[in-house]
Amino acid sequence: MRKPRKTSQTKTNKPVQVKKDRQPITPLKVKEADEIPAGLLVISWGKKLGAYLEASFPAKLNVPPGFITQIFSAHFQGDLNTYTPRVAFQASGRKVVSYLVDQGGVKKCFALLLHKEEKSSDWFDTLRKIALEFMKARNPKKLPSIYKKYVLKGGG
């Protein structure tokens, strides 16, 4: 007779721990599907281009024309020197939570696109952590792993 294995496969092919009596332990869900933002945008500012999309997750996230500029400009009141670091608003039928980082003239805006049921205030701290880690990494290719770490797994 074979010894029971320490892991088993669920219907979704995710490994789970098995107790000695062979009853599977259900993996914890950090957030329900309707509590996960629809996407993350990293918007940068260039003197020639204005606001432009530097990176997004998912990579092929469709956003309407002018949406990027609308998100970036929501932080500013008249000029590029007076800004609000955290804003929450609705644009193009989407709830948006945005955090602006200004490091020596380099301005980057990090925006989560939320579902209408989500509370904007629940995401400000997570968005700040995403922004800090992205600015430290300085690599747009790291965005998917940063998103998964802080949004899907609730890390940080």
Phi, psi and omega per residue, in radians:
M1 nan 2.360 -3.113
R2 -1.336 2.601 3.070
K3 -1.328 2.521 3.100
P4 -1.170 2.460 3.112
R5 -1.345 2.739 -3.132
K6 -1.401 -0.345 3.081
T7 -2.204 2.802 3.129
S8 -2.423 2.949 3.112
Q9 -1.909 2.374 3.047
T10 -1.563 -3.132 3.125
K11 -1.089 -0.431 3.138
T12 -1.625 0.177 3.127
N13 1.110 0.466 3.069
K14 -1.690 2.284 3.119
P15 -1.209 2.422 3.069
V16 -2.291 2.711 3.101
Q17 -1.296 2.592 3.109
V18 -2.091 2.277 3.090
K19 -1.245 2.922 -3.131
K20 -1.066 -0.504 3.110
D21 -1.498 0.199 3.025
R22 1.177 0.397 3.024
Q23 -1.589 2.150 -3.107
P24 -1.194 2.550 3.027
I25 -1.629 2.158 -3.115
T26 -1.236 2.289 3.091
P27 -1.081 2.517 3.124
L28 -1.263 2.437 3.028
K29 -1.727 2.177 3.137
V30 -1.304 -0.793 -3.128
K31 -2.456 2.536 3.060
E32 -1.276 2.813 -3.062
A33 -1.008 -0.634 -3.127
D34 -1.425 0.004 3.102
E35 -1.843 0.160 3.139
I36 -1.811 2.219 3.131
P37 -0.960 2.605 -3.126
A38 -1.238 -0.380 -3.137
G39 3.112 2.988 3.135
L40 -2.286 2.317 3.111
L41 -2.060 2.441 2.971
V42 -2.008 2.028 -3.069
I43 -1.984 2.263 3.127
S44 -1.955 2.923 3.124
W45 -2.076 2.255 3.049
G46 -2.178 2.457 -3.098
K47 -1.079 -0.595 -3.135
K48 -1.485 -0.667 -3.051
L49 -1.644 -0.382 -2.996
G50 1.373 -2.533 3.132
A51 -1.360 2.307 3.108
Y52 -2.482 2.679 -3.125
L53 -1.392 2.015 3.124
E54 -1.501 -0.727 -3.130
A55 -2.762 2.761 3.065
S56 -2.611 2.733 3.008
F57 -2.379 2.157 -0.050
P58 -1.107 2.724 -3.013
A59 -1.021 -0.620 -3.094
K60 -1.802 0.742 3.130
L61 -1.232 2.165 -3.141
N62 -1.510 2.177 3.077
V63 -2.203 2.476 -3.121
P64 -1.159 2.737 3.103
P65 -1.027 2.437 3.136
G66 1.446 -0.180 -3.102
F67 -1.121 -0.715 -3.126
I68 -1.087 -0.844 3.134
T69 -1.120 -0.668 -3.140
Q70 -1.104 -0.737 3.125
I71 -1.156 -0.854 -3.094
F72 -1.090 -0.782 -3.070
S73 -1.257 -0.279 3.109
A74 -1.097 -0.360 -3.136
H75 -1.431 -0.335 -2.960
F76 -1.866 2.600 3.141
Q77 -2.164 1.345 3.083
G78 1.787 -0.900 3.139
D79 -2.427 3.068 -3.074
L80 -1.397 -0.013 3.139
N81 -1.701 -0.345 3.137
T82 -1.932 1.960 -3.097
Y83 -2.527 2.834 3.051
T84 -1.888 2.153 -3.059
P85 -1.188 -0.573 -3.107
R86 -2.111 2.250 3.064
V87 -2.424 2.630 3.024
A88 -2.331 2.309 -3.087
F89 -2.832 3.085 3.047
Q90 -1.968 2.362 3.113
A91 -2.523 2.343 3.131
S92 0.875 0.702 3.102
G93 1.305 0.184 3.142
R94 -2.058 2.488 3.004
K95 -1.443 2.266 -3.078
V96 -2.186 2.352 3.001
V97 -2.061 2.222 -3.027
S98 -2.331 2.539 -3.133
Y99 -2.310 2.215 -3.096
L100 -1.856 2.316 3.093
V101 -2.013 2.296 3.082
D102 -2.165 1.874 3.132
Q103 -2.025 1.662 3.095
G104 1.031 0.783 3.123
G105 1.596 -0.224 3.071
V106 -1.590 1.928 -3.106
K107 -1.843 2.238 3.073
K108 -2.300 2.426 -3.136
C109 -2.010 2.259 3.129
F110 -1.957 2.117 -3.047
A111 -2.230 2.247 3.011
L112 -1.725 2.318 3.078
L113 -1.665 1.961 -3.036
L114 -1.711 2.828 2.987
H115 -1.479 2.769 -3.039
K116 -1.097 -0.408 -3.128
E117 -1.373 -0.338 -3.030
E118 -1.366 2.541 3.083
K119 -1.535 2.214 3.137
S120 -1.033 -0.728 -3.069
S121 -1.103 -0.394 3.133
D122 -1.231 -0.282 -2.996
W123 -1.880 -0.131 -3.074
F124 -1.076 -0.799 -3.118
D125 -1.148 -0.737 3.106
T126 -1.081 -0.758 -3.133
L127 -1.124 -0.669 3.089
R128 -1.099 -0.724 3.111
K129 -1.141 -0.714 3.087
I130 -1.057 -0.812 -3.118
A131 -1.066 -0.809 -3.127
L132 -1.098 -0.746 -3.138
E133 -1.205 -0.677 3.117
F134 -1.128 -0.742 3.139
M135 -1.143 -0.581 3.110
K136 -1.253 -0.706 -3.114
A137 -1.266 -0.605 -3.124
R138 0.917 0.644 -3.123
N139 -2.485 1.934 -3.138
P140 -1.021 -0.422 3.135
K141 -1.218 -0.261 3.117
K142 -1.440 -0.178 -3.054
L143 -0.981 -0.798 3.128
P144 -1.016 -0.746 -3.125
S145 -1.227 -0.604 3.094
I146 -1.171 -0.760 3.106
Y147 -1.037 -0.839 -3.130
K148 -1.098 -0.680 -3.125
K149 -1.100 -0.817 -3.034
Y150 -1.632 -0.530 -3.083
V151 -1.668 -0.902 -3.077
L152 -1.353 -0.663 -3.098
K153 -1.730 -0.193 3.126
G154 1.180 0.547 -3.077
G155 -1.383 3.134 3.018
G156 1.694 nan nan
